[in-house]
Amino acid sequence: MIEIKNLSKSFGEVRALDDISLSIGLGVHGLLGPGGSGKTTLLRCLTRIIDPDSGEINSSAKIILLPQKFDFFKTMLVIELMEHLVKLKKVPIEKIESQTEELLTKVNLFAKLRTKVGALTSDMLRRLGLALSLQSRLDVILVDEPEAEPDPEERLNFKRLLADVGRQRSLIVASHDVKDVEDLCDRIIILHRGRVIAHDMQAGIAGFAKGKVYKIAVADRGELVEPYHVTRSFFDGEVEYLRILSHQRQAAAEQAPDLEDGYLLYIWESEQGYKK
């Protein structure tokens, strides 16, 4: 369990974190927010890479951050890096080879065990970082802006692996893209302009937009009542439609809200200073 109380951090005149309080337990947590919302700063504070200006982080957990980019041990072979680090943990010699091969198989990198770390793609490096985290038996793993695997099957496998990891420890996945977390995370934290504006289960975030989501043909857009926010356009057959968020009752087909609707509504209200 991680308890964050009144955490704040500024860089010059920019207030990256503004009086954040959170409780984070076991499971997979999505940390959603636009670029510049404070996600990376929060993760770096949790790992003590940087110190907050004020507030407390109370946890005895062992935490590791998997950053967006890795730049380490480029000349070592994957197998050499894994075995070198596991030796530092004083694992019995007879168990090193089997443990290393098991972890590399789990993250689908066994075929690359004799490849130099510097020759791996960014997606492979992310998986290697996860293998190193599992090797260390850490309590909390932080994943900053996971890059999409180019291969759809590999992307699905990586999500399954993260979900499996989250059953045994705390996993926090920070992203600006709802698609990175919607099939993976139990709870969602929405961060905007350095403040937590929502912290709830996925259903709760989606339910926030209930009665405020509509579908209307682009040709009928003139019938909409301001204010409204267009979240996306799409085709149904040959007709192009808009999906919109609005607090105004609209002469359009109401839609069941999803996670993205709830997330965008929270962001929109935060930016507009909306008060009910």
C-alpha positions as CSV (number, residue, x, y, z in Angstrom):
1,M,0.0,0.0,0.0
2,I,1.2,3.5,-0.9
3,E,-0.2,6.5,1.0
4,I,0.3,9.9,-0.6
5,K,-0.6,12.9,1.5
6,N,-0.7,16.5,0.3
7,L,2.1,16.0,-2.2
8,S,3.3,19.1,-4.2
9,K,6.1,19.8,-6.6
10,S,7.1,22.8,-8.6
11,F,9.7,23.5,-11.3
12,G,10.2,27.2,-11.2
13,E,6.8,28.8,-11.7
14,V,5.3,25.6,-13.0
15,R,3.3,23.6,-10.3
16,A,3.7,20.1,-11.6
17,L,1.9,18.5,-8.6
18,D,-0.7,20.3,-6.5
19,D,-1.6,18.9,-3.1
20,I,-2.1,15.3,-4.2
21,S,-3.5,12.7,-1.8
22,L,-4.0,9.1,-2.9
23,S,-4.1,5.5,-1.5
24,I,-2.8,2.9,-3.9
25,G,-3.1,-0.8,-3.1
26,L,-2.8,-4.1,-4.9
27,G,-4.0,-4.4,-8.5
28,V,-3.5,-2.5,-11.8
29,H,-4.1,1.2,-11.6
30,G,-4.3,3.5,-14.6
31,L,-2.9,7.0,-14.3
32,L,-4.5,9.0,-17.0
33,G,-3.9,12.6,-18.0
34,P,-2.9,14.8,-20.9
35,G,0.7,15.6,-21.6
36,G,2.0,17.9,-18.9
37,S,-0.5,16.9,-16.3
38,G,2.1,15.7,-13.8
39,K,2.1,11.9,-14.4
40,T,5.9,11.5,-14.8
41,T,6.6,13.8,-12.0
42,L,4.4,11.8,-9.7
43,L,6.1,8.5,-10.7
44,R,9.5,10.0,-10.1
45,C,8.5,11.2,-6.7
46,L,7.2,7.8,-5.8
47,T,10.6,6.2,-6.7
48,R,12.5,9.0,-4.9
49,I,14.2,10.0,-8.2
50,I,13.1,13.5,-7.3
51,D,12.0,14.9,-4.0
52,P,8.6,16.7,-3.5
53,D,8.5,20.2,-2.2
54,S,6.0,19.2,0.4
55,G,3.8,16.4,1.5
56,E,4.4,12.7,2.4
57,I,4.8,9.4,0.7
58,N,4.3,6.6,3.2
59,S,5.2,3.1,2.0
60,S,7.6,0.3,2.9
61,A,7.2,-1.2,-0.6
62,K,10.1,-1.7,-3.0
63,I,9.3,0.3,-6.1
64,I,10.7,0.4,-9.6
65,L,10.0,2.8,-12.5
66,L,10.0,1.5,-16.1
67,P,10.6,4.8,-18.0
68,Q,9.6,5.6,-21.6
69,K,13.1,4.9,-22.8
70,F,15.9,2.7,-21.6
71,D,19.6,3.5,-22.0
72,F,21.7,0.9,-20.1
73,F,24.2,-1.8,-20.6
74,K,24.0,-1.6,-24.4
75,T,27.1,-3.7,-25.1
76,M,25.9,-6.6,-22.9
77,L,24.0,-9.6,-24.1
78,V,20.5,-9.9,-22.7
79,I,21.4,-13.2,-21.0
80,E,24.6,-11.6,-19.5
81,L,22.6,-8.6,-18.1
82,M,20.0,-10.9,-16.5
83,E,22.5,-13.2,-15.0
84,H,24.8,-10.4,-13.8
85,L,22.0,-8.7,-11.9
86,V,20.6,-11.9,-10.4
87,K,24.1,-12.8,-9.1
88,L,24.2,-9.5,-7.3
89,K,21.1,-10.7,-5.5
90,K,23.0,-13.8,-4.3
91,V,20.7,-16.3,-6.0
92,P,22.2,-19.8,-5.8
93,I,24.3,-20.5,-8.9
94,E,22.3,-23.7,-9.8
95,K,19.1,-21.6,-10.0
96,I,20.4,-18.7,-12.1
97,E,20.1,-20.2,-15.6
98,S,16.6,-21.7,-15.1
99,Q,15.3,-18.5,-13.4
100,T,16.7,-16.3,-16.2
101,E,15.3,-18.4,-19.0
102,E,11.9,-18.7,-17.3
103,L,11.6,-14.9,-17.1
104,L,12.8,-14.2,-20.6
105,T,10.3,-16.8,-21.9
106,K,7.5,-15.1,-19.9
107,V,8.2,-11.7,-21.6
108,N,8.7,-13.4,-25.0
109,L,12.4,-12.5,-25.2
110,F,13.9,-16.0,-25.0
111,A,14.8,-15.9,-28.7
112,K,16.8,-12.7,-28.0
113,L,18.8,-14.0,-25.0
114,R,22.1,-13.7,-27.0
115,T,21.3,-10.4,-28.6
116,K,23.0,-7.2,-27.4
117,V,20.8,-5.0,-25.3
118,G,21.6,-2.1,-27.6
119,A,20.2,-3.9,-30.6
120,L,16.7,-4.4,-29.0
121,T,13.8,-2.4,-30.2
122,S,12.1,0.0,-27.8
123,D,9.3,-2.5,-27.3
124,M,11.7,-5.3,-26.5
125,L,13.6,-3.0,-24.0
126,R,10.3,-2.3,-22.3
127,R,9.7,-6.1,-21.9
128,L,13.3,-6.6,-20.7
129,G,12.8,-3.9,-18.1
130,L,9.7,-5.8,-16.9
131,A,11.7,-9.0,-16.7
132,L,14.3,-7.3,-14.6
133,S,11.5,-6.0,-12.3
134,L,10.1,-9.5,-11.9
135,Q,13.6,-10.8,-11.2
136,S,13.9,-8.4,-8.3
137,R,10.5,-9.4,-6.8
138,L,9.5,-5.8,-6.3
139,D,6.2,-4.8,-4.7
140,V,5.3,-1.9,-7.0
141,I,6.0,-1.5,-10.7
142,L,5.4,1.9,-12.4
143,V,5.1,1.9,-16.2
144,D,5.4,5.4,-17.8
145,E,3.7,5.9,-21.1
146,P,3.8,2.3,-22.5
147,E,4.6,2.4,-26.2
148,A,2.2,0.3,-28.4
149,E,3.8,-2.9,-29.6
150,P,3.8,-2.9,-33.4
151,D,2.5,-6.5,-33.5
152,P,-1.1,-6.7,-32.3
153,E,-0.6,-10.2,-30.9
154,E,2.5,-9.1,-29.0
155,R,0.6,-6.0,-27.7
156,L,-2.1,-8.3,-26.4
157,N,0.5,-10.6,-24.8
158,F,2.2,-7.7,-23.1
159,K,-1.1,-6.5,-21.6
160,R,-1.9,-10.0,-20.4
161,L,1.5,-10.1,-18.7
162,L,1.0,-6.8,-17.0
163,A,-2.5,-8.0,-15.8
164,D,-0.9,-11.1,-14.4
165,V,1.8,-9.0,-12.6
166,G,-1.0,-6.8,-11.1
167,R,-2.6,-9.8,-9.4
168,Q,0.5,-10.3,-7.2
169,R,1.6,-6.7,-6.6
170,S,0.7,-3.0,-7.4
171,L,1.1,-1.9,-11.0
172,I,0.6,1.7,-12.1
173,V,0.4,2.4,-15.8
174,A,0.7,6.1,-16.7
175,S,-0.6,7.2,-20.1
176,H,-2.4,10.0,-22.0
177,D,-4.2,7.3,-24.1
178,V,-7.4,5.6,-22.6
179,K,-6.7,2.6,-24.9
180,D,-3.5,1.8,-23.0
181,V,-5.4,1.2,-19.7
182,E,-9.1,0.3,-20.5
183,D,-8.4,-3.4,-21.0
184,L,-5.9,-3.6,-18.2
185,C,-6.6,-1.5,-15.1
186,D,-9.0,-2.0,-12.2
187,R,-9.0,1.5,-11.0
188,I,-8.4,4.8,-12.8
189,I,-6.7,8.0,-11.5
190,I,-7.2,11.1,-13.6
191,L,-4.5,13.7,-13.2
192,H,-4.9,17.2,-14.8
193,R,-2.8,20.3,-14.2
194,G,-1.1,18.6,-11.3
195,R,-4.3,17.7,-9.4
196,V,-6.2,14.5,-9.0
197,I,-9.7,15.2,-10.5
198,A,-11.0,11.6,-10.2
199,H,-10.1,8.3,-8.6
200,D,-12.6,5.5,-9.2
201,M,-13.3,2.1,-10.7
202,Q,-13.7,2.1,-14.5
203,A,-17.4,1.8,-14.3
204,G,-17.5,4.9,-12.0
205,I,-15.5,7.0,-14.4
206,A,-17.7,6.0,-17.3
207,G,-20.8,6.5,-15.3
208,F,-19.8,10.1,-14.7
209,A,-20.8,10.8,-18.3
210,K,-24.2,9.1,-18.1
211,G,-26.9,11.2,-19.8
212,K,-24.3,13.5,-21.4
213,V,-23.2,11.4,-24.4
214,Y,-24.9,11.8,-27.8
215,K,-24.6,10.7,-31.4
216,I,-25.6,13.0,-34.3
217,A,-25.1,13.0,-38.0
218,V,-22.6,15.6,-39.2
219,A,-25.2,17.0,-41.5
220,D,-27.4,17.8,-38.5
221,R,-24.7,19.5,-36.4
222,G,-26.5,22.8,-36.7
223,E,-29.2,21.4,-34.4
224,L,-26.8,21.1,-31.5
225,V,-27.1,23.4,-28.5
226,E,-23.9,25.0,-27.1
227,P,-21.9,24.2,-25.2
228,Y,-20.9,20.7,-26.4
229,H,-17.6,18.9,-27.0
230,V,-16.9,16.6,-30.0
231,T,-15.0,13.6,-28.9
232,R,-14.7,11.8,-32.2
233,S,-16.3,11.3,-35.7
234,F,-17.0,8.0,-37.3
235,F,-18.9,6.4,-40.2
236,D,-22.0,4.1,-39.9
237,G,-22.5,2.9,-43.4
238,E,-22.2,6.0,-45.7
239,V,-23.3,8.4,-43.0
240,E,-20.7,10.3,-40.9
241,Y,-21.6,10.9,-37.2
242,L,-20.2,12.8,-34.3
243,R,-20.0,11.6,-30.7
244,I,-20.4,14.5,-28.4
245,L,-20.5,15.3,-24.7
246,S,-22.9,18.0,-23.4
247,H,-24.6,19.1,-20.2
248,Q,-27.4,20.5,-22.5
249,R,-30.2,18.2,-23.5
250,Q,-29.7,17.6,-27.2
251,A,-32.0,16.6,-30.0
252,A,-29.8,13.6,-30.8
253,A,-29.5,10.0,-29.9
254,E,-28.3,9.5,-26.4
255,Q,-25.4,6.9,-26.1
256,A,-24.2,4.6,-23.3
257,P,-21.0,6.2,-21.9
258,D,-17.7,4.4,-21.9
259,L,-14.4,5.0,-20.1
260,E,-13.2,7.5,-22.7
261,D,-16.4,9.6,-22.3
262,G,-16.0,9.8,-18.6
263,Y,-12.3,10.7,-18.8
264,L,-12.9,13.4,-21.4
265,L,-15.8,14.9,-19.5
266,Y,-13.6,15.1,-16.3
267,I,-10.9,16.9,-18.3
268,W,-13.4,19.2,-20.1
269,E,-15.1,20.2,-16.8
270,S,-11.7,20.8,-15.2
271,E,-10.6,23.0,-18.1
272,Q,-13.9,24.9,-18.2
273,G,-14.2,25.3,-14.4
274,Y,-17.6,23.8,-14.7
275,K,-19.8,23.9,-11.6
276,K,-23.0,21.9,-11.1
